[in-house]
Amino acid sequence: MFIHHVYFWLKNSGNKEDKAKLIEGLRKLSKVSTIKNFYIGQPAATRREVIDSSYDVSWLLFFDTATDQDSYQTDPIHLKFVEECSALWTKVTVYDSIDANI
């Protein structure tokens, strides 16, 4: 299992139209064949010192393998998403993880 979690900070944070455009772009992006499952989220109302809720939208992806995730990065659908939506955000942070197998 390979997990790819992306956090987006919009240029116009709080702008409903920009947020809707990004979410629509992510829905189109979910058509990449190597994605096993995905989830589009936004910050929850929880407030504790350890929680960073400064982002606008999160994109959680599950792949069977790291190779599948590598393929996703160069997939034409992903490249089109970046081309069409990158003007919407100021910052993107990605957290990738694999099974701990301890």
N, C-alpha and C positions, 0 to 999 in steps of 0.2 A: 504494500500500500504506500502511495506517495500522496501527501496532502500539501496543497498549494493554497495559501490564504493571503489574499490581497486586500489592502486597505487603501481607499481613495479619499483624498481631501479635495473638495471642489474649489475652483477659483471663486465661485459665487456661492459660498456655503450658505445654506438656507434657501437657495433659489429652487423652487419646486420644479420648474421647467428643466433646469440643468440636471437635477437629480433624476427626473423621469427619463431624460435622454440617455443618461449613463446606464440606468437600469434597463432600458430597452436595448441598448447596445450589448449589455451583458447577457440578456435573454437570447439575442442573436448569436452571441459567442458560445453559448451553451450547446450549440449544434455541432461543435468539434467532436469527432467520433471517438477520440480517446478519453474523453471525460466520462467517468463512470457515474458520478453524482455531483450536484452542485447546490449551493445555497447562496442567495443574495440577501444581505442583511443590512441593518442600520443600528446605530448605538441604542442599547437598552437604557431604561431610565435608572439603572443601578448607579449609585454614587458611593464609591469607596476609594481610598487613597491609591490602591493598586490598579484601578481601572482607568484606561485611557479611552475616553469616549469623544475625542476631538475629531475623529474621522467622520465622513458623511455616509459612505457606503462600503460594505465589505463583500468580498467575493470568495467563497470557500469552495475549493475543487478537490475531488478525489479521483486519483488515477490508480490503475493497477500497478504500474511500475514507473521508475524515474524516466525510462525511455519513452513511455507514453507521454509524460509531461514535457520532455524535450521536443517531441513531435508537435505537441500543442503550441509550443512557443513559435514554431515556424509555419504552422498551418495558415493557409490563406485567410481563413475566417478570423483568426487572431490578428493577423497583420492588418486586415481591413478595420477591425475594431479599434486598434491603436490609431490608425490613420484618421478615422472618423470621430473618435471620442477624446483623444489626448488633449485637445484644446479645452476640455471641460475641467481638468484637474490641475492642481499646483504641486501635488505630492502624491506619490504612491509608495507604500511600504509592503514588502512581501515577506512572509514567513513560510518556509518550506520545512516539512518534517517527514520522517520515515519511522517505521516501527522501531521501538527501543530494543526489542528482543533481549531483555536482560536475563 
